[in-house]
Every structure is written in C-alpha cells, then in structure tokens.
Amino acid sequence: MKKTILTIFHTVGLMLSAMYLLTGCSDDENPAPGNNGTPLESGYAISTVSGAWPDMTTYIQWVPELGFTSIGNDQAIELTGKASTVSYGGAVYAMPFGAPANLVKYVVGSDSVPKEEERIVVPGANTFASLHFKSETLAYGTVSGGISKLIIFDPSTMRITDEISLSAVTGKFSEATRTYYLDMLERDNKLFMGVHYENNFEPVNDSAYIAIIDLNTNEVEKVLSDGRTGMFFGGHAPKTGMILDEKGDIYVQALGTTNAGGEAPSGVLRIKKGQTDFDQGYFLDLEAVTGNICLGIYHTSTGRTFTAKVQDETDFWEYATGQPQFKYVEIDLLGKTSKGDVPGLPVTYGSRSMIIREMDHQNLLFTIATNDENTVYEFDVSSNSSSTYFNSKGGYITGLEKLD
C-alpha cells in the first residue's frame, strides 16, 4: 500500500513542494492599468489552480495591492497544467508539471496583465524542481523526473549557459533508480542542494543528503549524509526545504522514512555558519515533539519558524480519503520544541500548496485549502489569532508572490 501511494504521488507530480503558481483577480478592486510601455515590477502575482488531474489549469494575475476580500479568475491568464512559481527581479517564474520540463518567465505589462517573455525547455525531464537566483544574469535550476540535473541559466535572456556535472552525486548509490534535487540555498559562495535517492519509489535508506557545490569552480565539493533523519523532500511550496537564519546557520528539514517502511523520523538538521558538515550536536526530532510526520520549514524575519504536520499519517498524500490532512505548526529551533498548532487555522490540503508570507513584522499570511474554502488567512502576531484575509473563487491558491 505504501508503495502504491508513493507511486501515485510521483505520477501526479513530485514537487508539491515543490510547487507554487500565481494568479488571482479581484472582484471588488480591479488592478489599475499601467500608464506607459514599461513592465510593472511591483505589486503581487497571485496564482490559483482549478480542475482535476490531469486536466488542470493555473491562472496567473497581477494585483497592485492586497486588501480585497475576494478574488476570481476573470482577469487572469491561463497556463496549462499545475505549476509552482517564484519571483525575482520584478518577474515571475512558473514551473508547470509535465514533460518536457518548462520554466516560463512572466513580466507584467503596462496593461497590468502578466505576459510570457521567454521560456526554457529541458527535454527528458518532467518538471523544474527548484531555482536559485544569484544575479540578474546568473541563476541555477534543477529538473526532476526522467533526467535529473542542475543547469546554469541567464534569467535576462532565459538561455541555458552551462550545466554542473552531478556524477559525484548520482554515483553515490548504484541501486538508486531515481535521484531528485529538491531545494537549493546559497551561503559563502557555495550552493547547498537537497538530494533524495529512490529505488522504485522507495528511499534507498534512512539517511538525508545535501550536496555542496563550489560556485567558484561549479564542481561538487562533497555530499553530506545523516542517518538521524531521512528523505529530503522539500516542502509543500517552493523554498521550504532549507532555511538560513539570522545568525547564518542553515537548517535542513527532512520528511523521514517512517511512512515508507523505514525508521528515520521527520527532523531538522543544522549546518552552522562557516561549516560544511552537519552539526552532530544538534537534531530536532519533529515526530517526537509534534506527535506526527512533518514536511517543510518556513522562517520569518523575526525568527519565528513553522512546519506542516500531517494529521493522519496513513493518508499523507491525501488520496485515500479525499480530506485535507495538514496543520501549520510553530516550532522552536533552538529550544527543539513545538509551540503547537497555529491558532485559528483549519486543517488544510498539503497537496494543494501551503504558503506563508510576511505582510510585516506584525502579520503573517497563511494559505488554506479545504473542501469548502480556498482562503488566505491573516495571523496577528500580537493577539496570536487568525482571521480570513481574502477568499479565492477561482481555485486553490498556489502562488502569492510579491514583486519588487
């Protein structure tokens, strides 16, 4: 049964986390059109997804400000399939699932409508898994499903300029039938990249892996492994597998293997500032402190950290019952404890993306998708309470990107 569920999950789309699209449209506050021919590089790109697999559509739209109570798709553009998105330099980058792998760059025109500027296509792969932007002309992207590799590209032209050899990574386990690269983070001119090895949709062992790439030479420096947790799997939205805190320490979240026949629990590892090895004196056992399997890690500028905890581990991929299974949980990284569920937030579908955005130091936004609502909730830090911020009438929310 576990293998069947994992197989279905990979067929539908590996990167939940992988994930994250943009759209939206305001029913009570339409965007004001631009007044010149230059692209708009501020505001928000909101994305929603509607339809059922495999006939899914992503709707992408720009709004100048948040603050409306409802949003639909009447002013959105369409992108076939389910996509995840990130923003950089005033542009939005969409990663739709489905071979060949596509990376689509959108800019917002003077008419306030996102327009496709360029795209990168990688034959032989199913999707772009993660992106890291170093500058306006230098970025890195991983692709997964079929061919798995790390490319270097120019975001200004959307042209592939090079590829980093990952033979030192893929050659680590001859029994691995698939290798995935599911998140990236840069520190000290080194790229820290999460790696997951599988054999017929099962993890090859109980360990978690991070490849470290020297960006001076574009070569793999080494591959870290740690058996205290396993199955580095990103999260329910892009950039939710690793975080860099205020002190310069990297925290890595892994799903664990207890739901796949293994013994390694969900957990958080640390790579201290200036180091390139896992800190053997630190481990946060998320299953022990939260009570169940967790996926993803989110960090705010004020130092608050969150993860997503499954409610019923037998329905982790949310196919068995057709019910949402995840709660947002706050954790204390240094104290290695759980602070409990975020107050006022319903159980949500992890498979429909889980996004946290900071409005300011006082307010956080959380996306929620249930069988009855697709909503962004606002969490007031001072009162420790949540309330509806706006609803989506056009599908579940998979992107909430601020352009700047």
BELHU-V58272 format. One record per helix or strand. SS is the DSSP state (2 for helix, 1 for strand). FROM is the first residue (numbers start at 1). LEN is the number of residues. If there is no record, write none. Layout:
SS_FROM_LEN / SS_FROM_LEN
//
This chain:
2_2_11 / 1_20_1 / 1_26_1 / 1_40_1 / 1_43_10 / 1_55_9 / 1_70_2 / 1_77_4 / 1_83_6 / 1_91_6 / 1_101_8 / 1_114_9 / 1_125_11 / 1_138_9 / 1_149_6 / 1_159_6 / 2_167_4 / 1_178_10 / 1_190_10 / 1_202_2 / 1_208_7 / 1_219_8 / 1_229_1 / 1_242_3 / 1_250_5 / 2_258_3 / 1_265_1 / 1_267_5 / 1_284_2 / 2_286_5 / 1_294_6 / 1_305_6 / 2_313_3 / 1_326_7 / 1_337_5 / 1_348_1 / 2_350_3 / 1_356_5 / 1_363_7 / 1_374_7 / 1_385_8 / 1_396_8
//
